[in-house]
């Protein structure tokens, strides 16, 4: 095995990648021909990106970069460790909006460098490569596109004439805390976006493609929505395996339940498997891992045309996550 490709969102994808790299370093994938120096390409969601105080912020790219570069705050799962918030406090004192989205002082440096490079004409993919020279994440981070794509969420608003208003995904998640129903998910700019440099090759040339337990609507789902990505997955000679983000009918962290319900997908391990679909039936996957708590859904997933196995999926530490990665790789090998 020469290369692995992972389609990743932020916290869940980053933690999965930690476990995958742990498994590779420990030789736990050697029986599948994967040596510690196997290339790992990570196609990262950029539809959560936004501009804040004139700065380009890429939450998922930064979360993966900081996590694998040992700079993440381990308690929050996002942002820098040993962070301070003086700039946010001063902006709030001036009454500058948005006050609901705070940038830490250390984190500001990343956004300043990124914004300066973008304004100088460098594409996001080149900027990401430059930022990674500092962090050395041990993988190749590939933005899903260099184009501007943003996820927006329609939520109820009794005070508007339509009864609905549309907010940026980050406002839904950070300010509204995903506590209101989702009426629709709209990904602005997606239809005209093109895959970022290296994205289609990373999928087509891989020996294994993994969809980790990232949000299937606003993380993995937005990557899949970039024109050409679904076709690349359907056409790759590599097996494609996914890992359920739903355990016992609930998400572990985030807002997958709200968003799945908002697009009419059953909130269950089998429901998400059916949402992705089997490649043998025009879908995207060859295999699907569910948690041990959902062992009763294995037969239903297999009826969808997917190889399926129930294993522990809680990413409690690197060793547990490594075991999950090994199970994913072994499922379709």
C-alpha positions, -999 to 999 in steps of 0.1 A, spaced: 0 0 0 15 33 -12 -11 59 -3 -42 64 18 -67 92 12 -91 106 39 -119 130 33 -120 151 65 -139 177 84 -126 192 116 -125 177 151 -138 142 142 -116 139 111 -85 152 129 -89 128 158 -93 99 134 -62 110 116 -43 110 148 -53 73 153 -45 64 117 -10 79 120 -5 61 153 -15 28 137 9 34 108 38 43 131 31 12 153 31 -11 122 -5 -21 128 -13 -19 91 18 -38 79 -3 -69 72 -20 -48 45 13 -36 31 11 -1 47 45 9 60 50 39 84 61 61 55 29 55 34 16 88 20 -15 101 36 -35 126 16 -63 145 34 -90 163 14 -104 188 39 -137 206 39 -135 243 33 -172 252 32 -171 261 69 -147 289 60 -156 325 67 -142 360 68 -140 376 103 -126 411 110 -111 411 75 -94 378 80 -99 345 62 -106 317 87 -105 281 77 -117 261 108 -114 226 95 -81 231 78 -67 247 109 -81 220 133 -65 192 113 -32 212 110 -30 221 146 -41 186 158 -15 167 138 11 194 145 6 192 182 -7 227 186 -44 221 193 -61 229 225 -69 193 236 -98 203 258 -118 223 232 -106 202 203 -102 234 182 -79 265 184 -45 268 199 -33 254 232 -23 280 259 -44 305 241 -52 341 253 -80 363 242 -69 399 245 -77 409 209 -112 394 212 -118 414 245 -106 446 229 -128 441 198 -158 434 221 -150 466 240 -152 485 208 -186 469 200 -172 453 168 -193 424 155 -194 395 153 -188 391 191 -200 355 190 -170 343 170 -137 348 188 -102 345 175 -75 337 200 -43 357 200 -21 328 189 -46 318 163 -47 353 148 -12 348 135 -23 319 112 -52 340 98 -31 370 93 -5 350 73 -32 332 53 -50 365 45 -19 383 34 -9 354 11 -44 352 -4 -44 389 -10 -10 386 -27 -26 362 -52 -17 328 -38 -45 302 -40 -57 285 -7 -40 253 -16 -6 270 -19 -12 289 13 -21 257 32 11 241 20 31 271 32 14 270 67 20 233 70 58 238 66 57 252 102 33 225 117 46 194 99 14 175 102 28 143 87 1 143 60 -6 163 28 -35 187 35 -55 194 4 -83 220 5 -114 205 -13 -113 236 -36 -95 269 -40 -128 286 -48 -150 303 -22 -177 279 -10 -198 286 21 -224 265 39 -255 284 50 -284 270 71 -320 280 69 -336 283 103 -371 293 116 -376 331 122 -411 340 132 -402 377 128 -394 375 91 -421 377 64 -411 343 51 -408 327 85 -372 317 77 -338 333 77 -305 320 64 -273 322 85 -237 311 79 -230 276 92 -206 291 118 -234 313 132 -257 283 134 -231 263 152 -214 289 174 -240 316 181 -272 295 179 -254 264 193 -273 242 168 -303 245 192 -329 254 165 -343 232 138 -327 231 104 -351 237 75 -325 235 47 -287 234 41 -275 256 12 -239 254 0 -232 287 -18 -207 285 -47 -205 247 -47 -220 241 -81 -193 262 -99 -164 252 -77 -135 230 -91 -116 205 -70 -84 218 -55 -50 209 -69 -43 172 -62 -77 163 -49 -89 141 -78 -55 125 -81 -54 118 -44 -87 99 -48 -79 82 -81 -43 71 -72 -51 59 -36 -49 23 -24 -76 30 1 -100 59 6 -116 64 40 -146 86 50 -140 91 87 -167 99 113 -170 135 102 -204 152 97 -220 136 66 -238 169 57 -215 198 64 -180 182 64 -178 151 42 -210 161 24 -197 194 12 -165 177 -1 -187 153 -20 -207 182 -35 -177 197 -53 -182 188 -90 -160 158 -99 -154 144 -64 -183 119 -65 -173 107 -99 -137 103 -87 -149 82 -58 -171 60 -80 -142 55 -104 -113 50 -82 -98 14 -82 -92 18 -44 -118 4 -20 -138 31 -2 -148 26 34 -168 49 57 -171 50 95 -204 59 111 -206 92 130 -238 80 146 -237 57 176 -269 44 191 -290 68 172 -270 99 184 -240 119 173 -210 118 196 -202 155 191 -215 183 169 -248 186 152 -251 157 128 -285 148 142 -300 182 134 -285 184 100 -294 149 89 -330 155 100 -329 188 81 -321 170 48 -344 141 55 -319 114 63 -326 89 90 -304 95 121 -289 60 125 -258 42 114 -277 24 88 -295 56 77 -262 73 70 -248 42 52 -279 43 29 -273 81 24 -238 75 10 -249 43 -8 -229 13 -22 -207 18 -52 -222 -15 -66 -255 4 -67 -244 38 -79 -233 51 -45 -199 58 -30 -189 31 -5 -177 -5 -5 -177 -9 33 -192 7 64 -181 4 100 -208 8 127 -203 9 165 -207 -22 186 -239 -6 200 -253 -8 165 -245 -44 158 -282 -50 151 -279 -28 121 -252 -48 103 -276 -70 84 -295 -39 72 -264 -22 60 -253 -54 42 -287 -55 25 -277 -21 10 -248 -38 -7 -220 -28 17 -195 -49 36 -202 -41 73 -187 -48 107 -195 -36 142 -165 -25 163 -160 1 191 -160 36 175 -155 59 204 -122 77 199 -112 78 235 -75 78 229 -50 72 201 -49 35 207 -87 31 205 -88 53 173 -59 33 158 -79 1 163 -108 17 145 -85 27 116 -72 -8 114 -107 -22 113 -117 2 85 -86 -7 64 -92 -44 70 -129 -44 62 -125 -42 24 -90 -56 20 
